[in-house]
Amino acid sequence: MFRDGEDGSVDMSNWLLDHHGFLPLPIVITDPALGYGGGIVFAFFQRPQGSATTRTASDGSTQMIAPNLFGAMAMKTENGSKAYGGGGILHFRDDTWRYKGGVAEADFNIDFYTGGRLQPETRVAVNLAGLGSSQQVSRRIGDRELFVSAQWIYTDLDPRLKDTGQRPLFDDIDFRQVNSGIGLSLEYDSRDNPFTPSRGYFLLAQGVAYLPAIGSDLTFQTYRAYGYGHWPLGAKLVLGARADLRHAAGDVPFYRLPFIDLRGIASARYQDDSAGVLESELRWNFTSRWAGIGFLGAGRAWGTRSSFDQAYTAVSKGVGVRYQIARRIGLYVGADYAWGPEDRTVIVQMGSAWR
């Protein structure tokens, strides 16, 4: 059951797809914003009977249609942060429709550096406790690789400062609890595999409006333009590149400001009205099962605190290892070791690090 019939290697394809099993993945947390800790993720894969496993893209290439994925997780860290939740990614009518959603309850103790109107930069310890939900439905446009999506994002959080003497550094809007936003996005997805791609692109343009009419305490907007691509370089090498630009406008609470999102940099370490990153990754498939990766990225956050030209450029880099744990769906798992300007982290990965 746990051996592949082709090469005899350890493989969970039959267990996951034919026996309704699950893939347990440890969560290793070394993010300095949360402290050291861990947890567990249980991933369940299910392919509806009679559904297609591949489709022919508009350029004639073959794309895998992923099985439905369900997951549940729980985690805790040494500083008292904890969370649990669940979600799923579903495909309908041979990938004409997609659903992606999840709900989580969290209680995080996290340091912010650019929240409120802090001048000069000051570290602020914050407790964020409450509920978060994200729901998205996507519809393929014709037989193209284009999707139009509608989202609803909801959070009900109670931000509390560990040091109440820092309260004057923040605006009143920073402590409103409920954020409810509806959004639209346009996606282009030509990846050959949604878990660990070796060729193709994923591009996204998204806007979300948070409005009192749909239950939000505040009125603000978030925007994102995001994309990455993979190119095979011969038989064993795959080059990847990623760009991510985020912007927020209106009465944005400090914990919803855009931030530099790179492996090796603490969550919310660099925030402002806008944030952008560029990242590259090279994967070397040195056997049919094992692969090594190296990655390098840089990002800036700018807006209220500094202009783009004056903003600090945060650089992160790292290495990782991958093992193809489920050949039938092209799923790799592994871990990355990343280091940035201040910190070093270990991240357990299922599939690609880019989502």
N, C-alpha and C positions, 0 to 999 in steps of 0.2 A: 504493500500500500504506500510505503514511503520511499520506494525506489523507482527510478525512471526506467521504463522498459527499453529505451534506446541506448542509454549509456551507463545504466546501473548506478547513477549518482543519487544522493539523497534529494528527493523531490516531493513536494506536497500537492502536486496537481490533482492526482486521483483522490486524495483525502479531501481536498477543498471542493472539487467540482462534482465528484461522483458519490461521495459519502457524507456530504453536508457537514464537513468538518470546519474547523476554525484555525486561523493562523494567530498564535500568541506572539506579541512583540513587546519587549520591555521598553519602558520609557526611561531614559537616562537623562536627568536634568542637571546641567552644570551651568545654567544661565545665572550669572551673578545677580541679575535683577530679582530672581526668585530664590536663590540659594540652591544648595545641592539637594537632590532628591530623586525620586523615581516613581514608577507606576507601571501599568500594564494596559495594552490595547488588545482587544479580541476582534479580529477581522473575519467576517463570514462572506463567502462568495457563492452566488447562486445564478445559474443560467437557466432561464425559463425554457421548458421543453419545446422544441421545434423552432426556437429563435435562431437567427443567423449568427454566425461567429465572426464573419468578415463582410466587408463591403468593398466595392470597386470605386475608388475616388475618381474625380472628374479628369485627373491626368492619367488614369489607367492603372495607378498603383493600388496595392491592397492595404486596406486599413482593418485592424482588428476591432471588433465590437466587444467591449469589455463586458464581463458578466456583472450582474448587480452586486454591489458591495454594501455590506452592513457592518457597522462597527460600534463598539462600546469601549469606554476608557475610564480610568481612575488614576489620579496622581496625587502626590503629597511631597512637600519639600521641608527642609530643616527649619526654614523661617516661618513655618505654619501655613504656608500656601497650600491649597488643596482644590481639586476640581473633579467632577465626574460628568459624564454625558454620553450621548450616542447620536448616530446619524446614518445616512445612507446616500449612495449614488445609484440611481436606477435608470434603465434604458427601456423604452417602449417602441413597439412597431419597428423593429430592426433599426434602432437608433434614430428614428424620426423625432422622437420626444426624449428629453432627458429631465431627470429631477435630481437635485442635489440639496440636501438640508441636514441640519443638526440642531440639537438643543443641549446646553450645558449649564450646570450650576457651579459657580466658582467663588472662591474666597482667597484673593491674592494679596500678599504683602509685597509691594513692588516699589522700587525707587524711580522717580521721575526727575529729569534734569531740565527740561525745557517747558514744563507746564506753567499755566498762568502767565504772568508778565514778569518773570524772574530776571532781574538785571542786577548784578552779574549772575552768571550761572550758579545755581544752588541745588544741592541734592535734597529732595523732599521725599520722605517715606510716606507712602499712601497705602491704605487698605481699601481694596475694591471687592465688594461682595455683592453677589446677585445672580441674575439669570440672563442668559444670552441665547438668541435664536436667529438662525439664518435659513431662509427657504428660497429656492430658485427653481423655476420651470423654464426649459429651453425647447424651442421648436426649430427643426432644420428647415432652411429655405430651399424648397425644391429638392434636387438631388445634389446640391452643392455641399461644400464643407463649411458653409455659413450657418450660424444659429442666431436667433433673436431670443433674448431671455428677459424675464421679469423676476425681480427679487423683492423680498420683504425682510428687512433686518430690524430686530427688536432687542433692546437691552434694558434691563431694569437693575441699575447698580446703585450702591450706596457708597460714594467716595468719602473716606474719612482720613484726616491727617493724623499721623502719629504724634507730631508736635503741633499742638493747636496754636502755638505762637506764630506759626507760619501762615495762618489764615489770611492776614492782610495782603499777602503776596498774590492772592487769587481773586478772580471775579466771582460774583454770585452765580453766574451761569455754570461755573465749573462743578457746582454741587447739586445741580438738578439731576434727578434720578432716571427718568424714562426717556429713551431715544427710540423713535419708531420711524423707519424710512422705507420708501418704496423706490425702486430703481429699474432702469432699463439698461441692457447691455447688448452689444453686438460681438459675436465671437467667430473666429475662423480657426478651424481645427483640422489640420492635415497630417497629424502625427500617425505614424505607422502603428504605434502602440501607446495607449494612454497611461500605462504604468511606468515603463522604462523605454522611452522612444529612442530610436536610432536615426530617424530621418523625419522631416516634416516640421510644421510650425503650429504654434498656438498663439493667437493674437486676440486681445480683448480691449474694448472701449466701453467704459461703464460710468454712469452717473446715478447718484442716489440722493433723493430729497427727503429730509427729515422735517415733518410738518405737524403742527398741533392738530390739524384735521384728522390725522390718523393716529393720535395718541401720544405724540412727542411733546415733551416739556419745552423743547427748544426748536428753533428754525435754523437749519444749516444744510449745506450740501457737501457731498464728497464726490470726487472724480478720480478715475484711474485709467491710465493707458498702459498696457502691459503686453509683453510678448517675448517669446523665446523660440529658438530654432535649433535643430540638430542636423548635422551633416556627417555622413560616413566618410572617413579618410582611409580608404583601403579596406582590408578585411577585418582589421582588429581595432582601429581607432575610430572614435566618434567625438566630434567637436560640437560643443553647445555654447550658445550665447543668449543672454537675457538682458532685457531693459524693462524698467518699472518706474513709472512716474505717477505720483499721487498729489492731490491738492484738496484742500478743504476751505470753505468760505462760509461766513455767517457767524452765528453764536455757537462756536465749536467748543465743547468742553475739552479740557487739557488732555484727557485720556483718549480722545478721538482724533487728535492731531496726527497727520502723517509722520512716519518715522523711517529711518534707514533700516531696511529689512534685509540683512545679510547674515549668513552664518558667521559666528565669531564675534558678533556685536550684540550687546545686551538689548533686550526688548525695550523700546521707548527711550534708549540712551540719547539719541539725537532726533529731536522733533522740531517742527515748525509748520507754517501754513502749507509748504510744499516739500516734497522729498523725492529724490530720484536715485536710482542705482543702475550700474552696469556690471555684469558679471559674466565670466567665461568659465567653461568646464571642459576638461578633456578626459574621456574614458578609454581605458586600454583593456580590451577583452583578451587577457593573456591566455585563457582557456575558454572552452565552450560554456563553463559555469562561472568562473571567477573573473573579476574585473577590478582594476584599480583606477582611482580618479584623482585629479588635482584641480583646484579651482582658485580663482582670483577675482575679487570684486571691489568696487569703490562706490561710495555714495555721498550725497550732500543733502542737508536740510536747510531751507532758506525761507524768508518771508518777513515776519514781524521782527525777529531777532537780528537778522543780517540779510544782506543781498546775496544773490547767487555767487557773485564774484568774491565776496568776503567770507562765504560759508566755509567751514572746515571740511576737508575731504577725508572721510573715514575709509580706511582700506582694510579688507579682510582677505585671508587666504587659508588654504588647508588642503588636506589629503583625505582619502577615504578608500574603503574596500567594499565590494559588492559580491553577492552570491545569488545566482539565479535559482530561487527556491521553488518556482512553479513554471516549468518550461512551457506548458500548454497555453499559458496566458502571458508569457514573457515577463514575469514579475521577479525583480531583484530586491533583496533586502541587504542591509549592511549598516555601516557607521561612518561618520565623518569626524575628523578632528580639525577644528578651525580656530584661528587666532586673529584677533583684531587689535585696535589701538590699546585697549586696556585688559582684555580678557581672553581666556582660552576655554573652549567648550567642546563637548562630545555630543553628537546628535545621532540617534538611531534613525535610520531611514527605511521606509517601505516605498519602493518605486523611486521616482525622481524626486529630488529635493525641491524642484520648481513646480508650483501649483498655481 
